[in-house]
Amino acid sequence: MKRFTETEKWSDPWFRKLPTKLKCFWLYILDQCDCAGAWDSDIESASFHIGESITENEVMDSFNGRIIILDCGKWWVTKFCAYQYKSLSWECIPHKQVIERLSSLGLLEESSLPTIVPVGYAKGSPTLKDKDKDKDKDKEGESEGKLDWEAILAHWNMLAKKHGLPGISKMTDDRKKKYKTRTGQGKTQDEFWRVVERELGRLNDFARGDSDRSWIMNFDFIIRSEASFTKFSEGAYSEKKAAIKTNTRPPKNLGAQTEKGVEGK
């Protein structure tokens, strides 16, 4: 398995001051962790490969915040994904298993990675295993463009939980049809989900259920029609929109910020 490595770590004061055996351990865990940066803790094996004995206390004292112990007992390199992938997309084949792994560990939000965002390079080529799975797809799956409905359902439920909105238990035929229509009207899945994540992050009180109607934003409303999605995407249910209604002056100093990940730092 090939991975990116940060060559500038050798001039980083933190890394430079580590004892030799802990430098080796850092390189070891970056190679031995899985695609999401999680490692099945085995200090005995690590010590054997490094050639010196190390302890859990030594590691946690020296890598405080860079490595944490999960409830399941695995060790997680906290910025591994941010350095290796920068962003994740369900539409990118190699990224799918990373997102699923992070989700299974309850780390998708903790990874500090934007998801459903273009990654800036071509989608990964299917493996032989992927091709075999495709051959087993039934005709219904082929007619649906091989969309991963379980992944779509899981991603919405993750966002719903984050923003206190209702989740969904099943991608019904009606939902599938409407979802395909929304993401087929001049939008890719990446573009659709970028809008959804942006608007959910700034929902006003009305869309959160704080009104006489007790209505709350939900997946079915977003995909219901082009009109409802346009209304949603243009900020009709956002705090920003509410502010504009009470102040006719245009907003100032609008801008965007970007973040740059580093390997395990």
MIVEXTI-114453 format. One record per residue (C-alpha): residue number from 1; x, y, z; residue in one letter; chain. Coordinates in pm, 1 decimal, padded with zeros to 6 digits. Example, Ala and Ser with C-alpha at 12.3 -4.5 7.8 and 13.67 -1.06 7.14 Angstrom:
seq:px:py:pz:type:mol
1:01230.0:-00450.0:00780.0:A:A
2:01367.0:-00106.0:00714.0:S:A
end
This chain:
seq:px:py:pz:type:mol
1:00000.0:00000.0:00000.0:M:A
2:00134.8:00341.9:-00098.4:K:A
3:00083.5:00651.0:00118.8:R:A
4:00190.9:01013.7:00125.3:F:A
5:00461.8:01108.8:00371.9:T:A
6:00562.9:01447.5:00513.7:E:A
7:00932.0:01493.6:00437.8:T:A
8:00950.9:01813.8:00643.2:E:A
9:00889.5:01626.1:00968.4:K:A
10:01266.8:01587.2:01001.5:W:A
11:01299.8:01962.0:01056.6:S:A
12:01002.3:01980.5:01293.2:D:A
13:01132.2:02052.6:01648.4:P:A
14:00868.0:01820.7:01798.7:W:A
15:00979.0:01524.2:01587.7:F:A
16:01348.3:01608.2:01616.2:R:A
17:01338.2:01597.3:01996.9:K:A
18:01170.7:01255.8:02012.4:L:A
19:01385.8:00963.9:02131.7:P:A
20:01496.2:00743.5:01842.3:T:A
21:01262.8:00460.6:01938.0:K:A
22:00961.6:00694.5:01935.2:L:A
23:01062.5:00837.2:01598.4:K:A
24:01059.7:00479.6:01474.2:C:A
25:00722.3:00416.9:01636.8:F:A
26:00573.4:00722.4:01463.4:W:A
27:00687.7:00590.9:01125.9:L:A
28:00568.0:00243.4:01221.9:Y:A
29:00212.4:00344.2:01315.2:I:A
30:00174.7:00561.8:01004.4:L:A
31:00255.9:00253.8:00797.0:D:A
32:00057.9:00002.8:01002.6:Q:A
33:-00267.9:00191.5:01062.9:C:A
34:-00565.7:00127.7:00836.6:D:A
35:-00703.5:00359.3:00567.7:C:A
36:-00874.0:00574.3:00834.0:A:A
37:-00567.6:00604.0:01057.2:G:A
38:-00683.7:00344.0:01313.0:A:A
39:-00438.3:00086.8:01451.9:W:A
40:-00507.2:-00234.8:01643.4:D:A
41:-00286.0:-00165.5:01942.6:S:A
42:-00004.6:-00420.3:01971.4:D:A
43:00281.8:-00269.5:02169.9:I:A
44:00464.1:-00602.4:02181.3:E:A
45:00470.8:-00625.2:01800.5:S:A
46:00569.3:-00260.2:01764.6:A:A
47:00857.2:-00305.8:02009.5:S:A
48:00972.9:-00615.4:01820.4:F:A
49:00981.5:-00436.6:01484.5:H:A
50:01141.0:-00121.9:01624.6:I:A
51:01405.5:-00318.2:01811.4:G:A
52:01345.4:-00143.8:02144.8:E:A
53:01085.0:-00177.8:02415.4:S:A
54:00818.4:00094.6:02431.3:I:A
55:00517.1:00139.6:02658.9:T:A
56:00171.8:00284.0:02614.6:E:A
57:00247.1:00559.3:02865.9:N:A
58:00559.5:00663.3:02674.2:E:A
59:00362.6:00688.0:02351.7:V:A
60:00068.4:00881.2:02495.3:M:A
61:00295.4:01125.2:02679.6:D:A
62:00497.5:01198.5:02364.7:S:A
63:00213.4:01192.1:02109.0:F:A
64:-00048.8:01370.9:02315.5:N:A
65:-00330.9:01472.6:02078.6:G:A
66:-00160.8:01319.3:01775.9:R:A
67:-00269.6:00970.5:01880.1:I:A
68:-00577.0:00896.2:02089.7:I:A
69:-00721.7:00571.9:02223.8:I:A
70:-01076.4:00505.3:02104.7:L:A
71:-01347.9:00342.7:02314.9:D:A
72:-01309.7:00026.9:02106.6:C:A
73:-00942.9:00004.6:02208.7:G:A
74:-00794.3:00103.6:01873.5:K:A
75:-00540.2:00383.0:01850.4:W:A
76:-00621.2:00664.0:01607.4:W:A
77:-00377.3:00900.3:01437.8:V:A
78:-00597.8:01207.6:01451.0:T:A
79:-00473.8:01396.9:01143.3:K:A
80:-00390.3:01096.5:00925.8:F:A
81:-00694.4:01133.6:00699.5:C:A
82:-00661.9:01510.3:00669.6:A:A
83:-00308.7:01465.3:00536.6:Y:A
84:-00368.8:01164.1:00314.4:Q:A
85:-00696.7:01271.1:00149.0:Y:A
86:-00756.4:01644.8:00211.8:K:A
87:-01127.1:01584.4:00131.1:S:A
88:-01350.4:01281.9:00077.1:L:A
89:-01615.8:01197.6:-00180.0:S:A
90:-01862.5:00908.4:-00195.4:W:A
91:-01817.5:00922.4:-00574.0:E:A
92:-01446.4:00842.3:-00548.5:C:A
93:-01405.7:00464.7:-00525.0:I:A
94:-01092.2:00462.1:-00303.6:P:A
95:-01255.5:00712.4:-00065.0:H:A
96:-01569.7:00506.5:-00009.8:K:A
97:-01401.5:00256.3:00222.3:Q:A
98:-01235.4:00542.2:00414.2:V:A
99:-01569.3:00714.8:00476.5:I:A
100:-01732.2:00385.8:00576.5:E:A
101:-01443.1:00307.1:00811.6:R:A
102:-01455.6:00650.0:00976.5:L:A
103:-01831.6:00619.1:01011.2:S:A
104:-01807.1:00272.9:01169.2:S:A
105:-01563.6:00411.1:01426.3:L:A
106:-01781.5:00717.0:01491.5:G:A
107:-01503.7:00941.7:01362.1:L:A
108:-01646.5:01097.7:01046.1:L:A
109:-01703.8:01434.4:01214.3:E:A
110:-01386.0:01412.1:01424.3:E:A
111:-01168.9:01364.2:01114.6:S:A
112:-01207.4:01737.4:01030.7:S:A
113:-01251.5:01643.5:00666.1:L:A
114:-01507.7:01788.8:00426.7:P:A
115:-01703.5:01507.9:00263.2:T:A
116:-01887.1:01493.6:-00067.3:I:A
117:-01639.3:01745.9:-00210.4:V:A
118:-01443.5:01714.9:-00536.8:P:A
119:-01095.8:01585.9:-00463.8:V:A
120:-00912.8:01746.5:-00754.9:G:A
121:-00804.6:01427.3:-00928.1:Y:A
122:-00966.5:01147.1:-01121.3:A:A
123:-01187.1:00894.4:-00950.2:K:A
124:-01012.3:00571.3:-00862.0:G:A
125:-01029.8:00284.6:-01105.0:S:A
126:-01240.2:-00012.7:-00995.9:P:A
127:-01049.0:-00311.5:-00864.5:T:A
128:-01115.2:-00665.4:-00988.1:L:A
129:-01320.3:-00716.1:-00674.6:K:A
130:-01527.4:-00407.4:-00755.4:D:A
131:-01582.4:-00532.8:-01109.5:K:A
132:-01698.2:-00871.3:-00980.5:D:A
133:-01945.5:-00696.3:-00753.5:K:A
134:-02072.1:-00492.1:-01045.6:D:A
135:-02135.8:-00808.8:-01244.4:K:A
136:-02354.6:-00931.9:-00961.8:D:A
137:-02570.3:-00618.1:-00968.6:K:A
138:-02926.9:-00686.7:-01068.0:D:A
139:-03101.6:-00500.5:-01346.2:K:A
140:-03266.0:-00263.8:-01102.0:E:A
141:-02928.3:-00160.9:-00965.9:G:A
142:-02797.7:-00099.9:-01316.3:E:A
143:-03095.3:00114.4:-01408.2:S:A
144:-03028.9:00327.0:-01098.8:E:A
145:-02685.1:00417.3:-01222.2:G:A
146:-02530.4:00201.9:-00946.7:K:A
147:-02585.9:00467.9:-00684.2:L:A
148:-02490.0:00348.9:-00336.3:D:A
149:-02818.4:00406.5:-00156.9:W:A
150:-02685.6:00280.0:00176.1:E:A
151:-02402.9:00532.9:00159.0:A:A
152:-02645.7:00813.3:00073.6:I:A
153:-02875.2:00714.7:00360.8:L:A
154:-02581.0:00694.6:00602.3:A:A
155:-02449.0:01034.7:00497.1:H:A
156:-02784.5:01206.3:00546.6:W:A
157:-02829.3:01042.1:00887.8:N:A
158:-02481.9:01157.5:00990.0:M:A
159:-02567.6:01516.9:00891.3:L:A
160:-02912.1:01492.1:01052.6:A:A
161:-02762.5:01378.8:01381.9:K:A
162:-02505.5:01658.1:01369.1:K:A
163:-02771.8:01926.7:01314.7:H:A
164:-03052.9:01780.7:01526.0:G:A
165:-03278.7:01688.8:01233.7:L:A
166:-03483.0:01371.9:01170.0:P:A
167:-03300.8:01082.1:01010.2:G:A
168:-03440.7:00830.0:00763.8:I:A
169:-03455.2:00451.6:00795.2:S:A
170:-03490.3:00356.6:00430.7:K:A
171:-03428.9:00490.1:00080.7:M:A
172:-03774.0:00415.7:-00058.0:T:A
173:-03840.1:00398.0:-00432.0:D:A
174:-04000.0:00742.3:-00413.9:D:A
175:-03694.8:00888.6:-00239.5:R:A
176:-03459.9:00726.0:-00489.2:K:A
177:-03655.3:00868.7:-00781.2:K:A
178:-03660.7:01220.5:-00636.2:K:A
179:-03294.8:01207.1:-00531.9:Y:A
180:-03189.4:01104.3:-00882.9:K:A
181:-03399.0:01387.5:-01025.3:T:A
182:-03246.0:01649.6:-00794.3:R:A
183:-02890.0:01533.6:-00863.3:T:A
184:-02959.0:01505.3:-01234.8:G:A
185:-03080.5:01859.7:-01298.9:Q:A
186:-02744.1:02005.7:-01390.2:G:A
187:-02590.5:01904.2:-01056.0:K:A
188:-02349.3:01630.5:-00957.4:T:A
189:-02383.5:01447.3:-00627.7:Q:A
190:-02086.1:01646.1:-00498.4:D:A
191:-02257.6:01975.6:-00580.6:E:A
192:-02585.8:01860.0:-00427.9:F:A
193:-02424.4:01759.6:-00098.5:W:A
194:-02209.0:02071.5:-00079.9:R:A
195:-02528.4:02278.6:-00087.3:V:A
196:-02698.0:02053.9:00169.4:V:A
197:-02405.4:02071.1:00414.5:E:A
198:-02375.4:02448.4:00372.1:R:A
199:-02743.4:02520.3:00432.5:E:A
200:-02786.2:02274.6:00719.7:L:A
201:-02501.4:02452.6:00893.9:G:A
202:-02695.1:02780.0:00903.9:R:A
203:-03059.8:02679.3:00948.7:L:A
204:-03283.4:02932.6:01123.2:N:A
205:-03507.9:02857.8:01422.0:D:A
206:-03813.9:02801.0:01203.1:F:A
207:-03639.8:02522.6:01010.4:A:A
208:-03532.2:02367.4:01340.2:R:A
209:-03891.6:02332.5:01460.9:G:A
210:-03920.6:02650.1:01671.0:D:A
211:-04254.9:02772.2:01537.7:S:A
212:-04629.2:02721.4:01583.1:D:A
213:-04623.2:02468.8:01299.7:R:A
214:-04345.2:02267.3:01466.8:S:A
215:-04218.3:02188.7:01117.8:W:A
216:-03855.4:02083.3:01089.7:I:A
217:-03624.4:02058.2:00790.3:M:A
218:-03595.1:01703.8:00657.7:N:A
219:-03454.0:01496.4:00374.1:F:A
220:-03789.6:01454.0:00199.6:D:A
221:-03845.1:01829.3:00179.1:F:A
222:-03500.3:01890.4:00029.2:I:A
223:-03550.8:01637.5:-00250.9:I:A
224:-03928.0:01684.7:-00295.1:R:A
225:-03915.6:01915.2:-00596.2:S:A
226:-03689.7:02152.8:-00784.1:E:A
227:-03880.1:02442.3:-00627.3:A:A
228:-03823.8:02319.8:-00271.0:S:A
229:-03455.8:02248.0:-00334.9:F:A
230:-03406.1:02589.9:-00496.7:T:A
231:-03575.3:02759.8:-00201.7:K:A
232:-03355.6:02561.5:00036.8:F:A
233:-03033.0:02621.3:-00157.4:S:A
234:-03094.1:02997.3:-00187.5:E:A
235:-03103.2:03031.9:00189.7:G:A
236:-03474.6:03073.1:00249.6:A:A
237:-03435.2:02874.2:00572.8:Y:A
238:-03101.7:03014.3:00685.0:S:A
239:-03014.6:03257.0:00963.2:E:A
240:-02839.0:03469.7:00703.8:K:A
241:-03164.6:03504.7:00508.9:K:A
242:-03349.6:03612.3:00821.1:A:A
243:-03088.4:03879.6:00889.4:A:A
244:-03123.6:04020.2:00538.5:I:A
245:-03499.1:04062.0:00584.3:K:A
246:-03443.3:04293.4:00880.0:T:A
247:-03159.9:04488.2:00721.8:N:A
248:-03185.6:04609.5:00363.7:T:A
249:-02816.1:04700.0:00350.3:R:A
250:-02603.5:04441.5:00168.2:P:A
251:-02372.1:04221.2:00377.9:P:A
252:-02007.1:04321.3:00394.4:K:A
253:-01675.3:04145.4:00408.0:N:A
254:-01798.6:03818.7:00261.4:L:A
255:-01515.6:03575.1:00215.2:G:A
256:-01402.9:03215.9:00239.0:A:A
257:-01133.7:03047.3:00436.5:Q:A
258:-00944.4:02732.0:00358.5:T:A
259:-00768.0:02486.0:00578.7:E:A
260:-00451.7:02290.1:00504.5:K:A
261:-00398.1:01952.5:00665.3:G:A
262:-00064.0:01816.7:00780.5:V:A
263:00051.8:01464.2:00844.0:E:A
264:-00046.6:01368.2:01194.6:G:A
265:00013.3:01713.5:01342.6:K:A
end
